[in-house]
Amino acid sequence: MVMRLSARADYALRAAIELAAAGPGHVTADQLARAQQIPGKFLETILTQLRRAGLIRSQRGPDGGFWLARPAAEISLADIIRVIDGQLLGVRGERPENVTYPGAAEPLQRSQLLAALSVGAEIIRLHRICRRFDLGSHLDAALEPLARGDSATAIVRLARLDEALAARPGAATLRARSSILTMSEALIQHAAYFDAGAMG
């Protein structure tokens, strides 16, 4: 099974990451829209949904803006997606993180969930950096095989993206290359999981 995010969920994830990066400070809707190139009307609706769900807070006025309602580590990607797109896939009618596996399978469940969350977070980070360097098409080319359950090809294409980034100096490039390494390691270690169509 392949999970596809709506444009609104993608915008919501990017806005939440931007708020997390801002730390304790407030970020205005205009700043979010500019930083992530999100259309204003979409962003307004998304921020309202996230605020009503208790994931972010807001304040009006000259010192106003938006910020995360709790530490970023306590907000999952799934929390944000559920607010925007509704319930994610279920296993026997339960949220995936609420399903338990007994005995020897228990560590496998946790490691696969952590791998999927790690890859998702790195994709979001890479998306922003690659767009800045006009390498968005390279990232799309790497993610396309992952979406269809071909992690081996995704790893090869991530290596090509890494080569393209290597020619560009700077801290952002190093962060992007670190993200590629983290993703590649997760894809290698959990190839069967990702190839089964768990990512999209």
SVG drawing of the C-alpha trace seen along z (x, -y; Angstrom):
<svg xmlns="http://www.w3.org/2000/svg" viewBox="-12 -46 44 60">
<polyline fill="none" stroke="black" stroke-width="0.4" points="0.0,0.0 1.3,-3.5 0.4,-6.5 0.0,-9.8 -0.1,-13.1 -2.4,-15.9 -0.9,-19.3 -2.5,-20.6 -0.9,-18.0 2.5,-18.7 2.0,-22.5 1.0,-21.7 4.1,-19.6 6.4,-22.2 4.7,-25.0 5.1,-22.9 8.8,-22.2 9.3,-26.0 7.7,-26.7 9.8,-24.0 13.0,-25.6 11.9,-29.0 12.1,-27.6 10.3,-29.6 9.8,-32.6 6.7,-33.6 6.5,-33.3 3.9,-35.3 1.8,-33.7 3.5,-35.9 6.9,-34.7 5.7,-31.1 4.2,-31.6 7.4,-33.2 9.8,-30.7 7.9,-27.6 6.3,-29.2 2.8,-28.2 -0.2,-30.1 -1.7,-32.5 -5.3,-31.2 -4.1,-27.6 -1.9,-28.5 -4.6,-30.5 -6.9,-27.4 -4.2,-25.0 -3.0,-27.2 -6.6,-27.4 -7.0,-23.6 -3.7,-23.1 -4.6,-25.7 -8.1,-24.1 -6.4,-20.7 -4.1,-22.1 -0.9,-21.6 -0.1,-25.3 -0.9,-28.5 -1.3,-32.0 -1.3,-35.6 -2.6,-38.7 -1.1,-42.1 2.3,-43.6 4.2,-40.9 1.9,-38.2 2.4,-35.1 2.3,-31.3 4.3,-28.8 4.1,-25.1 1.8,-24.4 4.2,-21.8 7.8,-20.7 8.4,-19.5 9.5,-16.1 6.0,-15.5 4.3,-16.2 4.4,-13.5 4.1,-13.8 1.1,-11.6 -0.6,-14.0 -0.3,-16.8 -1.4,-14.7 -4.5,-13.4 -5.6,-17.0 -5.4,-17.9 -6.4,-14.7 -8.1,-12.7 -7.4,-9.2 -4.3,-7.5 -4.4,-3.8 -5.4,-1.5 -4.4,2.0 -7.3,4.0 -9.2,0.7 -6.4,-0.8 -3.9,-3.6 -0.6,-1.9 1.2,-3.3 -1.4,-1.8 -1.1,1.8 1.2,4.0 3.1,7.0 3.8,9.7 7.0,11.6 9.9,11.4 8.1,9.2 7.8,6.3 11.2,4.7 10.6,4.9 7.5,2.8 9.2,0.1 12.3,0.0 10.2,-0.1 8.1,-3.0 11.2,-4.9 12.7,-4.3 9.6,-5.6 9.4,-8.7 13.1,-9.3 12.9,-9.0 9.8,-11.3 11.6,-14.0 14.6,-13.9 12.4,-14.2 10.9,-17.4 14.4,-18.8 15.7,-17.8 12.7,-19.3 13.5,-22.8 17.2,-22.6 16.9,-21.1 14.4,-23.8 16.9,-26.5 19.6,-24.9 17.2,-24.3 17.6,-20.5 13.9,-19.7 13.7,-17.5 16.7,-15.5 14.9,-14.8 11.6,-14.0 13.5,-11.5 14.9,-9.9 11.6,-9.7 9.6,-8.3 11.0,-4.8 10.5,-4.9 6.8,-5.6 6.5,-2.5 8.4,-0.3 11.8,-0.2 14.3,-1.2 17.4,0.0 16.7,-2.5 15.9,-5.2 19.3,-4.7 21.1,-5.0 19.2,-8.2 19.9,-9.6 23.6,-9.0 23.2,-11.1 21.6,-13.8 24.4,-13.7 26.9,-14.1 25.0,-17.1 25.0,-18.7 28.7,-17.9 29.6,-20.6 27.9,-23.3 29.7,-24.6 27.9,-25.6 26.3,-24.4 22.9,-23.8 24.7,-21.4 26.2,-19.5 22.8,-19.2 21.3,-17.9 24.1,-15.4 23.6,-14.2 19.9,-13.7 20.7,-11.7 23.0,-9.4 20.4,-9.0 17.7,-8.1 20.0,-5.7 20.9,-3.9 17.3,-3.5 16.3,-2.3 19.1,0.3 18.3,1.6 14.6,1.7 14.4,2.4 11.7,5.1 9.5,2.7 9.8,-0.2 9.6,2.1 6.3,3.4 4.9,0.0 4.9,-1.4 6.2,-4.8 4.7,-7.1"/>
</svg>
